[in-house]
Amino acid sequence: MEAFPGPAGEVHTHGTTRFDLLHETWHDPEQSLYEPFLDQDEWELAQTLMPSGMSFNHMDKLLKLPIMTTRTQTSFTDKRTLLNKVDALPTGGPEFLCETITVHGDVKDANGESMTEELELFYRDPVECIRELMGNPAFHDSLHYVPERVFEDKKRTKRIYNEMWMANWWWDLQASPMIMIKSKLPARATICPVILVSDKMRLSQFSGDKAAWPVYLTIGNIPKATRRKVSARANILLGYLPISKLKCFSAGTRKAQGSQPFHYCMCTILSRMVVAGASGVDILCADGGIRKVFPILAAYVADFPEQALVACVKENWCPICKCYPEDRGDPLATIFADDPGTLIRCPADHMQHINTNSADEAGPRDDVGIREVRQPFWEILPHCDIFRCLTPKSYTPIAQRSIQGPFVLLAVPSHPSVRHFKKGISSISQWSGTEYKNMEKVFVGLMAGALPPQALKAARAVLDFVYLSQYPSHTTTTLNCLQDALNRFHCYKEAFVHSKIRDHFQIPKLHMIEHYVESIMSWGTADGFNTELPERLHIDFSKVGYRASSPKDFIIQMT
């Protein structure tokens, strides 16, 4: 292991953590260990009632039964007093704020005035959320404050890429300014890599159009294995973005204006990170040390449509590089062979295109696929390059398209470790990670003899890439194997065209895997930025709260 050569993550003073304060309170003979409850029995009763799914009306009837009021004699006699005690527990986290946003459309009402629509934004202070995570005593032994380089050989020629602090981004930012950074971080600074996750979700199950757009926050100082455990509480619900059909805009401008509320809301949510990321903020960490912490947006995890929304580009363009839509099926080394410096999008050039376009009033620029947004939220964030923050997602459309026939998988014999697709895969309306993994187990065996040899080699290269990309820890050797699998696919992919399985490879999600190796080297392995994580977070943070709320004004009840 190579330690960071300069001063970083140093403690400049010490303080008393919240855990120590609670520990002192517990040792007070006049205070109950289960405050605000009287004893352990009351605590266990409340711990059983709250997550049971029992309605508040039935809970109220239970607590008012004679056996509860005369024999048990709990300190809470109805649902209201029980909820007050639960709210008094010291685990609430930062409070939610609400801001009303007025959107002015281009549609005129009966009086000839522009129609407006009011949106409600619920959010928390991101700096306070970071303070909550870094000061959580549960992460005392797992928090990392300094980058490091890990090698698998004594000569230090083969790097190991695993956690975020082992990758290049943290080390480079701590050591020297990047291209887009105007000022160097001070010595002894503690970098807090902020990871944002957003995913629009549907709340109503069978009928209705109730939906929510949660944004989650976590930090790269916490190990990825801990971040993936929902029970570890390493992810905080940062806010709910408003969802609207924007009927105040005409049909021709509604889609173009749809990104404006998103970026305005994200600017509002992340406004406190501007000063904190530039000047630092003192945070009491779990080890009792007070450090000058610089919260910097390091990664933004989202599905492909939201990545395009974040990057202010059209959905048929890559949100990371300037690859033209008609070139998405080619390797990056071929596309940008003449000028490799133009490969990745640059925030300054991006904003120059937008500002030039706004001055000319000529509509979105088609030369690089930019959507005009007055102020993208990432423009105000210090030390942030949003196009390098977007993490690519592995995708296997070639494997799916190759076996779309309804009877191909019917002949697979049953086996305990293999899923049997009784109706083939043509009837699957929505593909998830589970379906892909089950199909990949039998894919190469099914295609042997059914596809031309070159097409089979291309399909095998795709599967090699998928399995290699799922490694929880990568080395220089495995990354070379990952790139080799991608190169082999490009070498043999034309066999699909010759076999009339596909007409082209201009697939946005397929192109995204071109950025996989660079992403792993910059941020760590892909399992730390899995888009399946928000699907699990939705259950605890949104769906449980929605089921316990009334259909009217459900967002404010979920906060």
ZIJOUR-V433153 format. One record per residue. N is the residue number from 1. RES is the residue in three letters. SS is DSSP state (h for helix, s for strand, l for the rest). OMEGA is omega in whole degrees, 0 to 359 (999 if undefined). D_LAST is the distance of its C-alpha to the last C-alpha in Angstrom with 1 decimal. Layout:
N|RES|SS|OMEGA|D_LAST  N|RES|SS|OMEGA|D_LAST
This chain:
1|MET|l|176|43.6  2|GLU|s|180|43.9  3|ALA|s|179|42.0  4|PHE|l|188|40.8  5|PRO|l|184|43.9  6|GLY|l|178|42.5  7|PRO|l|181|40.3  8|ALA|l|177|36.6  9|GLY|l|184|33.6  10|GLU|l|179|35.6  11|VAL|l|179|34.5  12|HIS|l|173|35.7  13|THR|s|181|34.9  14|HIS|s|179|33.2  15|GLY|l|179|30.6  16|THR|l|182|29.2  17|THR|l|179|26.1  18|ARG|h|178|23.3  19|PHE|h|179|24.7  20|ASP|h|178|28.1  21|LEU|h|177|26.9  22|LEU|h|180|25.3  23|HIS|h|176|28.6  24|GLU|h|179|30.6  25|THR|h|181|28.6  26|TRP|h|180|29.3  27|HIS|l|175|33.0  28|ASP|l|183|33.1  29|PRO|l|180|35.2  30|GLU|l|181|33.6  31|GLN|l|177|30.1  32|SER|l|177|28.9  33|LEU|l|184|27.9  34|TYR|l|177|25.0  35|GLU|l|11|23.8  36|PRO|l|177|22.1  37|PHE|l|186|23.7  38|LEU|l|185|27.5  39|ASP|l|182|28.6  40|GLN|h|181|28.0  41|ASP|h|178|28.5  42|GLU|h|180|25.6  43|TRP|h|181|23.4  44|GLU|h|176|24.5  45|LEU|h|179|24.0  46|ALA|h|180|20.4  47|GLN|h|178|19.9  48|THR|h|185|21.6  49|LEU|h|189|19.9  50|MET|h|181|16.2  51|PRO|l|186|16.3  52|SER|l|185|19.3  53|GLY|l|178|17.7  54|MET|l|179|19.4  55|SER|l|181|18.2  56|PHE|h|178|17.5  57|ASN|h|178|20.8  58|HIS|h|177|22.8  59|MET|h|178|21.3  60|ASP|h|179|22.3  61|LYS|h|180|25.8  62|LEU|h|183|26.2  63|LEU|h|180|25.5  64|LYS|l|176|28.0  65|LEU|l|180|30.7  66|PRO|h|181|33.9  67|ILE|h|179|33.9  68|MET|h|184|30.6  69|THR|h|184|31.6  70|THR|h|182|35.2  71|ARG|h|183|35.5  72|THR|h|177|32.2  73|GLN|l|177|31.3  74|THR|l|180|27.9  75|SER|l|174|26.3  76|PHE|l|186|23.5  77|THR|l|177|25.2  78|ASP|l|184|22.4  79|LYS|h|183|18.8  80|ARG|h|179|17.8  81|THR|h|176|19.6  82|LEU|h|180|18.4  83|LEU|h|177|14.7  84|ASN|h|178|15.8  85|LYS|h|178|17.5  86|VAL|h|179|14.8  87|ASP|h|181|12.6  88|ALA|l|179|15.9  89|LEU|l|184|16.1  90|PRO|l|181|16.4  91|THR|l|186|14.1  92|GLY|l|183|10.7  93|GLY|l|181|11.4  94|PRO|l|181|11.0  95|GLU|l|177|8.8  96|PHE|l|174|6.8  97|LEU|s|180|9.4  98|CYS|s|177|10.2  99|GLU|s|178|13.6  100|THR|s|182|15.6  101|ILE|s|179|18.1  102|THR|s|180|21.4  103|VAL|s|179|23.3  104|HIS|s|182|27.0  105|GLY|s|180|28.8  106|ASP|s|178|32.5  107|VAL|s|181|32.9  108|LYS|s|176|34.7  109|ASP|l|183|34.0  110|ALA|l|180|36.9  111|ASN|l|179|37.5  112|GLY|l|179|37.9  113|GLU|l|181|34.8  114|SER|s|178|32.2  115|MET|s|179|29.3  116|THR|s|177|25.8  117|GLU|s|181|22.3  118|GLU|s|180|19.1  119|LEU|s|179|16.0  120|GLU|s|179|12.6  121|LEU|s|176|11.2  122|PHE|s|184|7.8  123|TYR|s|175|8.9  124|ARG|l|176|9.9  125|ASP|l|183|13.6  126|PRO|h|179|15.3  127|VAL|h|178|18.1  128|GLU|h|176|16.0  129|CYS|h|177|14.5  130|ILE|h|178|18.2  131|ARG|h|179|19.3  132|GLU|h|182|17.1  133|LEU|h|183|18.6  134|MET|h|178|22.1  135|GLY|l|181|22.1  136|ASN|l|182|21.0  137|PRO|h|178|24.2  138|ALA|h|181|23.7  139|PHE|h|184|24.7  140|HIS|l|185|27.6  141|ASP|l|185|30.3  142|SER|l|181|28.7  143|LEU|l|177|27.6  144|HIS|l|184|30.2  145|TYR|l|186|30.9  146|VAL|l|177|34.1  147|PRO|l|179|35.1  148|GLU|s|175|38.1  149|ARG|s|182|40.4  150|VAL|s|181|41.4  151|PHE|s|179|44.6  152|GLU|l|177|46.2  153|ASP|l|183|49.8  154|LYS|l|180|51.6  155|LYS|l|178|52.7  156|ARG|l|177|49.1  157|THR|l|182|49.7  158|LYS|l|181|47.0  159|ARG|s|172|43.4  160|ILE|s|178|40.6  161|TYR|s|182|37.2  162|ASN|l|180|34.4  163|GLU|l|182|31.5  164|MET|h|181|30.4  165|TRP|h|176|32.4  166|MET|h|185|35.5  167|ALA|l|189|35.3  168|ASN|h|189|36.8  169|TRP|h|183|33.9  170|TRP|h|181|33.1  171|TRP|h|182|36.8  172|ASP|h|180|37.8  173|LEU|h|179|35.2  174|GLN|h|186|36.0  175|ALA|h|186|39.7  176|SER|l|181|40.4  177|PRO|l|176|38.7  178|MET|l|185|38.0  179|ILE|l|186|39.4  180|MET|l|183|36.5  181|ILE|l|183|35.8  182|LYS|l|183|37.5  183|SER|l|181|37.5  184|LYS|l|177|37.9  185|LEU|l|180|35.5  186|PRO|l|177|37.2  187|ALA|l|180|38.8  188|ARG|l|179|36.9  189|ALA|l|176|33.6  190|THR|s|180|30.8  191|ILE|s|174|29.1  192|CYS|s|179|25.6  193|PRO|s|182|25.3  194|VAL|s|178|21.8  195|ILE|s|178|20.9  196|LEU|s|179|18.3  197|VAL|s|176|17.5  198|SER|s|182|16.3  199|ASP|s|177|16.9  200|LYS|s|186|16.4  201|MET|s|176|16.0  202|ARG|s|182|16.8  203|LEU|l|179|14.8  204|SER|l|189|17.6  205|GLN|l|187|20.4  206|PHE|l|179|23.6  207|SER|l|181|23.3  208|GLY|l|182|21.1  209|ASP|l|180|19.6  210|LYS|l|182|15.8  211|ALA|s|178|14.6  212|ALA|s|181|11.8  213|TRP|s|183|12.7  214|PRO|s|174|10.8  215|VAL|s|181|12.4  216|TYR|s|180|13.1  217|LEU|s|171|15.2  218|THR|s|184|18.0  219|ILE|s|181|21.4  220|GLY|l|175|25.0  221|ASN|l|180|26.1  222|ILE|l|179|24.7  223|PRO|l|184|27.0  224|LYS|h|178|26.0  225|ALA|h|177|26.6  226|THR|h|180|23.9  227|ARG|h|181|21.5  228|ARG|h|179|22.2  229|LYS|l|180|21.4  230|VAL|h|181|17.8  231|SER|h|180|18.7  232|ALA|h|179|19.7  233|ARG|l|177|16.2  234|ALA|l|176|17.8  235|ASN|l|182|15.1  236|ILE|s|175|11.9  237|LEU|s|184|9.1  238|LEU|s|180|10.1  239|GLY|s|175|8.4  240|TYR|s|175|8.7  241|LEU|l|180|12.3  242|PRO|l|177|13.5  243|ILE|l|182|15.9  244|SER|l|176|18.9  245|LYS|l|176|22.5  246|LEU|l|179|23.8  247|LYS|l|177|26.4  248|CYS|l|176|27.5  249|PHE|l|176|29.4  250|SER|l|183|32.5  251|ALA|h|182|32.8  252|GLY|h|183|34.8  253|THR|h|186|32.3  254|ARG|h|182|29.0  255|LYS|h|181|28.9  256|ALA|h|182|30.1  257|GLN|h|184|27.6  258|GLY|h|181|24.6  259|SER|h|181|24.2  260|GLN|h|179|24.1  261|PRO|h|180|20.5  262|PHE|h|183|19.3  263|HIS|h|177|21.4  264|TYR|h|179|20.6  265|CYS|h|179|16.8  266|MET|h|174|17.6  267|CYS|h|179|20.0  268|THR|h|182|17.5  269|ILE|h|187|15.1  270|LEU|l|185|18.2  271|SER|l|182|20.2  272|ARG|h|177|20.3  273|MET|h|181|21.6  274|VAL|h|180|24.7  275|VAL|h|181|26.2  276|ALA|h|180|25.0  277|GLY|h|181|26.5  278|ALA|h|185|29.7  279|SER|h|182|30.4  280|GLY|l|179|28.5  281|VAL|s|179|26.4  282|ASP|s|181|27.3  283|ILE|s|175|25.1  284|LEU|s|184|25.8  285|CYS|l|186|26.0  286|ALA|l|180|26.0  287|ASP|l|179|29.8  288|GLY|l|179|29.9  289|GLY|s|176|31.2  290|ILE|s|183|29.9  291|ARG|s|172|30.2  292|LYS|s|189|30.1  293|VAL|s|176|27.4  294|PHE|s|178|27.3  295|PRO|s|184|24.1  296|ILE|s|178|25.4  297|LEU|s|183|24.0  298|ALA|s|184|26.1  299|ALA|s|176|24.8  300|TYR|s|183|22.6  301|VAL|s|180|22.2  302|ALA|l|175|21.9  303|ASP|l|189|24.1  304|PHE|h|179|27.1  305|PRO|h|179|26.0  306|GLU|h|175|23.1  307|GLN|h|177|25.5  308|ALA|h|177|27.8  309|LEU|h|180|25.1  310|VAL|h|184|24.3  311|ALA|h|180|28.1  312|CYS|l|177|28.9  313|VAL|s|177|31.5  314|LYS|l|186|32.6  315|GLU|l|176|31.6  316|ASN|l|176|35.3  317|TRP|l|177|35.6  318|CYS|l|179|34.6  319|PRO|l|183|31.7  320|ILE|l|183|33.4  321|CYS|s|184|37.1  322|LYS|l|180|39.4  323|CYS|l|178|40.8  324|TYR|l|183|42.1  325|PRO|h|182|40.9  326|GLU|h|180|44.5  327|ASP|h|187|44.7  328|ARG|l|180|41.6  329|GLY|l|182|43.8  330|ASP|l|177|45.9  331|PRO|l|182|45.3  332|LEU|h|181|44.1  333|ALA|h|179|47.4  334|THR|h|184|49.3  335|ILE|h|185|47.1  336|PHE|l|182|47.1  337|ALA|l|183|50.4  338|ASP|l|184|52.0  339|ASP|l|181|49.3  340|PRO|h|182|46.8  341|GLY|h|180|45.3  342|THR|h|186|43.7  343|LEU|l|185|41.8  344|ILE|s|177|38.2  345|ARG|l|181|36.5  346|CYS|l|181|36.5  347|PRO|h|181|33.8  348|ALA|h|178|36.5  349|ASP|h|180|38.5  350|HIS|h|180|35.5  351|MET|h|178|34.7  352|GLN|h|176|38.4  353|HIS|h|182|38.5  354|ILE|h|181|35.6  355|ASN|h|177|37.2  356|THR|h|180|40.6  357|ASN|h|180|39.3  358|SER|h|180|37.6  359|ALA|h|181|40.9  360|ASP|h|182|42.9  361|GLU|l|184|40.6  362|ALA|l|181|41.8  363|GLY|l|182|38.6  364|PRO|l|180|36.9  365|ARG|l|182|39.3  366|ASP|l|185|40.6  367|ASP|l|177|42.5  368|VAL|l|175|39.5  369|GLY|l|185|36.9  370|ILE|s|170|34.7  371|ARG|l|182|32.3  372|GLU|l|174|32.3  373|VAL|l|187|29.1  374|ARG|l|178|29.6  375|GLN|l|175|27.6  376|PRO|l|185|26.1  377|PHE|h|183|23.3  378|TRP|h|180|25.4  379|GLU|h|185|28.3  380|ILE|l|185|26.9  381|LEU|l|180|26.0  382|PRO|l|176|29.0  383|HIS|l|184|30.8  384|CYS|l|171|28.9  385|ASP|l|191|30.8  386|ILE|h|183|28.3  387|PHE|h|173|30.9  388|ARG|h|178|31.5  389|CYS|h|183|27.8  390|LEU|s|183|27.5  391|THR|l|181|28.2  392|PRO|l|181|30.4  393|LYS|l|178|30.0  394|SER|l|185|32.9  395|TYR|l|183|34.1  396|THR|l|180|37.1  397|PRO|h|181|38.0  398|ILE|h|180|41.7  399|ALA|h|181|41.6  400|GLN|h|185|39.7  401|ARG|h|185|42.1  402|SER|h|184|45.2  403|ILE|l|181|44.8  404|GLN|l|179|43.5  405|GLY|l|187|46.4  406|PRO|l|187|45.4  407|PHE|l|186|48.0  408|VAL|l|185|47.9  409|LEU|h|181|45.6  410|LEU|h|184|47.2  411|ALA|h|181|50.1  412|VAL|l|180|48.1  413|PRO|l|180|49.2  414|SER|l|178|46.7  415|HIS|s|184|45.7  416|PRO|l|184|43.1  417|SER|l|183|41.7  418|VAL|s|176|41.7  419|ARG|l|179|39.7  420|HIS|l|178|42.0  421|PHE|l|185|41.0  422|LYS|l|182|42.8  423|LYS|l|185|42.4  424|GLY|l|179|42.5  425|ILE|l|179|39.7  426|SER|l|183|40.3  427|SER|l|180|38.2  428|ILE|l|184|35.1  429|SER|l|182|32.8  430|GLN|l|181|30.1  431|TRP|l|175|31.0  432|SER|l|180|28.8  433|GLY|h|181|29.7  434|THR|h|180|31.0  435|GLU|h|179|33.5  436|TYR|h|182|34.7  437|LYS|h|179|35.3  438|ASN|h|180|37.2  439|MET|h|184|39.3  440|GLU|h|181|40.2  441|LYS|h|186|41.8  442|VAL|h|190|44.6  443|PHE|h|185|44.7  444|VAL|h|179|47.6  445|GLY|h|179|49.7  446|LEU|h|185|49.3  447|MET|h|180|50.2  448|ALA|l|181|53.3  449|GLY|l|180|56.2  450|ALA|l|180|54.2  451|LEU|l|173|53.5  452|PRO|l|183|55.9  453|PRO|h|181|56.1  454|GLN|h|179|54.6  455|ALA|h|178|51.6  456|LEU|h|177|51.1  457|LYS|h|178|51.2  458|ALA|h|179|48.5  459|ALA|h|178|46.3  460|ARG|h|178|47.0  461|ALA|h|178|46.1  462|VAL|h|180|42.7  463|LEU|h|175|42.0  464|ASP|h|179|43.3  465|PHE|h|182|40.9  466|VAL|h|182|37.9  467|TYR|h|178|38.9  468|LEU|h|182|39.7  469|SER|h|181|36.4  470|GLN|l|179|34.6  471|TYR|l|177|36.4  472|PRO|l|178|34.1  473|SER|l|181|36.6  474|HIS|s|173|39.0  475|THR|s|176|42.3  476|THR|h|180|44.5  477|THR|h|182|46.5  478|THR|h|176|43.7  479|LEU|h|175|42.4  480|ASN|h|177|45.9  481|CYS|h|178|45.9  482|LEU|h|178|42.7  483|GLN|h|178|44.2  484|ASP|h|177|47.4  485|ALA|h|178|45.7  486|LEU|h|178|44.3  487|ASN|h|179|47.7  488|ARG|h|177|49.4  489|PHE|h|180|47.1  490|HIS|h|181|48.1  491|CYS|h|186|51.7  492|TYR|h|188|51.8  493|LYS|l|182|49.2  494|GLU|h|177|51.8  495|ALA|h|176|53.1  496|PHE|h|178|50.2  497|VAL|h|180|51.4  498|HIS|h|179|55.0  499|SER|l|179|54.1  500|LYS|l|173|52.2  501|ILE|l|176|49.0  502|ARG|l|176|47.2  503|ASP|l|182|48.3  504|HIS|l|179|46.4  505|PHE|l|180|43.7  506|GLN|l|184|41.8  507|ILE|l|184|38.4  508|PRO|h|183|35.5  509|LYS|h|176|33.9  510|LEU|h|178|37.3  511|HIS|h|184|37.9  512|MET|h|181|34.8  513|ILE|h|174|36.4  514|GLU|h|183|39.0  515|HIS|h|186|36.5  516|TYR|h|184|35.8  517|VAL|h|180|38.4  518|GLU|h|179|37.5  519|SER|h|179|33.8  520|ILE|h|180|34.6  521|MET|h|183|36.9  522|SER|h|190|34.4  523|TRP|h|186|31.2  524|GLY|l|186|32.3  525|THR|l|190|32.4  526|ALA|h|181|30.4  527|ASP|h|174|28.7  528|GLY|h|182|26.5  529|PHE|h|184|25.0  530|ASN|l|179|25.0  531|THR|l|174|23.0  532|GLU|l|181|22.7  533|LEU|h|180|20.2  534|PRO|h|178|17.1  535|GLU|h|177|18.2  536|ARG|h|178|17.8  537|LEU|h|180|14.4  538|HIS|h|185|13.1  539|ILE|h|184|14.0  540|ASP|h|187|12.1  541|PHE|h|187|8.9  542|SER|h|189|8.8  543|LYS|h|178|11.8  544|VAL|h|178|11.5  545|GLY|h|180|8.1  546|TYR|h|180|9.9  547|ARG|h|180|13.0  548|ALA|l|183|11.7  549|SER|l|175|10.5  550|SER|l|183|13.1  551|PRO|l|182|14.3  552|LYS|l|180|13.9  553|ASP|l|186|10.9  554|PHE|h|182|8.9  555|ILE|h|181|6.5  556|ILE|h|177|5.3  557|GLN|h|180|5.4  558|MET|h|178|3.8  559|THR|l|999|0.0
